[in-house]
């Protein structure tokens, strides 16, 4: 495999294996999280980069309660569709495909942004490194509230499809809500959503099934998965492999691997593809495409990871954030 070879994800073909992963620019409107002209200009420049085959736009909150930051992109209301359509249009005009990343921040939400209760699987402080915020102790979600959050993912996926996105990505990494359910560090529930790995993944499988029913069988679904916490007592690579096999069984079209409670960094590691021990293990057990991000800044580094079968696609994040015309040979 070569980095410039096309790849199939679901029923769609992508021109290269380099992906611009979701990196928040926080260039949206202060109120409403709507797309701005500045965002349109930025993503248009990124899409014009012929090295890139897929852009996954920055994490979008699916409900106000799940909003993580000021000026974060919103997909929580039908009023957002018009701006998101402008965003997908400019990306498509430049020949790229684009996925929407759907997110609920859980206990990583900021109280003075949401003005609502901070919620989580369990009333436990978030141990992410570095800390996302100095939040109050979160409120444990009820089963009814969990059902409402799953429905919020569904409605967000419908909006994404209406706005012209080519697929959606369900965010379960970096210490956000679904990742909090998965990690034993933050999930101490005694009901069917806690305890065993299967139970800790229950909200994932229910969300995947509900979103699939809403968008149809031909619409790509990805999961951004913080598969390993790299912390004592946290989720492990073995957990990650089992989870990814389950996601494939549930009909997910792509898995994008990153960190869990360690977020998007890994202590003591700065080498390109520093989560590749996780991606190598997953690739041996699944047949769907695996995307790996972390520390990749050059085409040569991305090519090496592909050739070593560490991933099927490679995310180049901060290099593109700094320079949308990135063209390292």
LINMO-V258411 format. One record per pair of residues at least 24 apart in sequence whose ideal C-beta (glycine too) atoms are under 6 Angstrom apart, sorted by the first residue. I is the first residue (numbers start at 1). GAP is how many residues later the second one is. D is the distance in whole Angstrom. If there is no record, write none. Layout:
BEGIN
i=I gap=GAP d=D
i=I gap=GAP d=D
END
This chain:
BEGIN
i=1 gap=305 d=5
i=3 gap=299 d=5
i=3 gap=300 d=5
i=3 gap=303 d=6
i=9 gap=211 d=5
i=9 gap=244 d=5
i=9 gap=245 d=5
i=9 gap=280 d=6
i=10 gap=210 d=4
i=10 gap=243 d=4
i=11 gap=207 d=5
i=14 gap=39 d=4
i=14 gap=40 d=5
i=14 gap=83 d=6
i=15 gap=38 d=5
i=16 gap=37 d=4
i=17 gap=296 d=5
i=18 gap=33 d=5
i=18 gap=34 d=5
i=18 gap=298 d=6
i=19 gap=35 d=5
i=19 gap=272 d=6
i=19 gap=294 d=5
i=19 gap=296 d=5
i=20 gap=26 d=6
i=20 gap=32 d=5
i=20 gap=35 d=5
i=20 gap=300 d=5
i=21 gap=35 d=6
i=21 gap=272 d=5
i=21 gap=294 d=4
i=21 gap=296 d=5
i=22 gap=34 d=5
i=22 gap=36 d=5
i=22 gap=37 d=5
i=22 gap=79 d=4
i=23 gap=294 d=5
i=23 gap=298 d=5
i=24 gap=34 d=4
i=25 gap=33 d=6
i=26 gap=43 d=6
i=26 gap=45 d=4
i=28 gap=43 d=5
i=28 gap=45 d=5
i=33 gap=39 d=6
i=33 gap=40 d=5
i=33 gap=41 d=3
i=34 gap=49 d=5
i=35 gap=48 d=3
i=35 gap=51 d=6
i=35 gap=52 d=5
i=40 gap=46 d=6
i=40 gap=50 d=5
i=43 gap=48 d=6
i=44 gap=46 d=4
i=45 gap=279 d=4
i=46 gap=274 d=6
i=46 gap=278 d=4
i=47 gap=44 d=4
i=47 gap=47 d=4
i=47 gap=49 d=4
i=48 gap=46 d=5
i=52 gap=44 d=6
i=54 gap=43 d=5
i=55 gap=36 d=6
i=55 gap=41 d=5
i=55 gap=43 d=5
i=56 gap=43 d=5
i=56 gap=45 d=5
i=56 gap=113 d=6
i=57 gap=43 d=6
i=59 gap=42 d=5
i=59 gap=44 d=4
i=59 gap=112 d=6
i=62 gap=40 d=5
i=62 gap=42 d=6
i=62 gap=90 d=4
i=62 gap=91 d=6
i=62 gap=94 d=4
i=63 gap=89 d=4
i=64 gap=50 d=6
i=65 gap=49 d=6
i=65 gap=51 d=5
i=66 gap=38 d=3
i=66 gap=39 d=5
i=66 gap=43 d=6
i=67 gap=42 d=6
i=67 gap=46 d=5
i=67 gap=47 d=5
i=68 gap=37 d=4
i=68 gap=40 d=6
i=68 gap=41 d=6
i=70 gap=43 d=6
i=75 gap=81 d=5
i=75 gap=84 d=5
i=81 gap=78 d=5
i=81 gap=81 d=5
i=81 gap=82 d=5
i=84 gap=79 d=4
i=85 gap=78 d=5
i=85 gap=79 d=5
i=88 gap=75 d=6
i=88 gap=76 d=4
i=88 gap=77 d=6
i=97 gap=69 d=4
i=98 gap=67 d=6
i=98 gap=68 d=6
i=99 gap=68 d=4
i=99 gap=70 d=5
i=100 gap=60 d=4
i=100 gap=65 d=4
i=100 gap=68 d=5
i=101 gap=68 d=4
i=101 gap=70 d=5
i=102 gap=51 d=6
i=102 gap=54 d=5
i=102 gap=66 d=6
i=102 gap=68 d=6
i=103 gap=68 d=4
i=103 gap=73 d=6
i=104 gap=45 d=6
i=104 gap=73 d=4
i=105 gap=71 d=5
i=106 gap=70 d=6
i=106 gap=71 d=3
i=106 gap=74 d=5
i=107 gap=28 d=6
i=107 gap=31 d=4
i=108 gap=24 d=4
i=108 gap=67 d=6
i=108 gap=68 d=6
i=120 gap=60 d=5
i=121 gap=59 d=5
i=121 gap=60 d=5
i=121 gap=66 d=4
i=121 gap=68 d=6
i=122 gap=65 d=6
i=122 gap=66 d=4
i=122 gap=67 d=6
i=124 gap=62 d=5
i=126 gap=49 d=6
i=127 gap=58 d=6
i=127 gap=134 d=5
i=128 gap=47 d=4
i=128 gap=133 d=5
i=128 gap=135 d=5
i=129 gap=133 d=6
i=150 gap=56 d=6
i=150 gap=57 d=5
i=150 gap=60 d=5
i=153 gap=54 d=5
i=153 gap=58 d=6
i=154 gap=56 d=5
i=154 gap=57 d=6
i=154 gap=60 d=5
i=157 gap=54 d=5
i=157 gap=57 d=6
i=157 gap=58 d=5
i=158 gap=56 d=5
i=161 gap=54 d=6
i=167 gap=53 d=3
i=168 gap=53 d=6
i=169 gap=53 d=4
i=169 gap=55 d=5
i=170 gap=53 d=5
i=171 gap=53 d=5
i=172 gap=53 d=5
i=173 gap=51 d=5
i=173 gap=52 d=6
i=173 gap=53 d=3
i=173 gap=85 d=5
i=174 gap=52 d=6
i=174 gap=89 d=5
i=174 gap=90 d=6
i=175 gap=86 d=5
i=175 gap=88 d=6
i=179 gap=47 d=5
i=179 gap=81 d=6
i=183 gap=46 d=6
i=183 gap=51 d=6
i=183 gap=52 d=5
i=183 gap=77 d=6
i=183 gap=78 d=6
i=185 gap=48 d=6
i=185 gap=49 d=5
i=185 gap=76 d=6
i=197 gap=42 d=6
i=201 gap=42 d=6
i=205 gap=45 d=5
i=208 gap=42 d=5
i=212 gap=39 d=5
i=220 gap=33 d=4
i=221 gap=31 d=5
i=221 gap=32 d=6
i=222 gap=32 d=4
i=222 gap=34 d=6
i=223 gap=24 d=5
i=223 gap=29 d=5
i=223 gap=32 d=6
i=224 gap=32 d=4
i=225 gap=30 d=6
i=225 gap=32 d=6
i=226 gap=32 d=6
i=226 gap=33 d=5
i=226 gap=34 d=3
i=227 gap=30 d=6
i=227 gap=51 d=5
i=228 gap=32 d=6
i=228 gap=50 d=5
i=229 gap=31 d=4
i=229 gap=32 d=4
i=230 gap=32 d=5
i=230 gap=36 d=6
i=231 gap=30 d=6
i=234 gap=27 d=6
i=235 gap=25 d=5
i=237 gap=41 d=5
i=237 gap=44 d=5
i=240 gap=38 d=6
i=241 gap=40 d=5
i=241 gap=41 d=6
i=241 gap=44 d=5
i=244 gap=38 d=5
i=244 gap=42 d=5
i=245 gap=40 d=5
i=248 gap=38 d=5
i=248 gap=40 d=5
i=254 gap=35 d=5
i=255 gap=35 d=5
i=256 gap=35 d=4
i=257 gap=35 d=6
i=258 gap=35 d=6
i=270 gap=25 d=6
i=272 gap=24 d=5
i=272 gap=29 d=4
i=273 gap=32 d=5
i=273 gap=37 d=6
i=276 gap=34 d=4
i=279 gap=31 d=5
i=279 gap=32 d=5
i=280 gap=30 d=5
i=289 gap=24 d=6
i=291 gap=24 d=6
i=293 gap=24 d=6
i=298 gap=30 d=4
i=299 gap=29 d=5
END
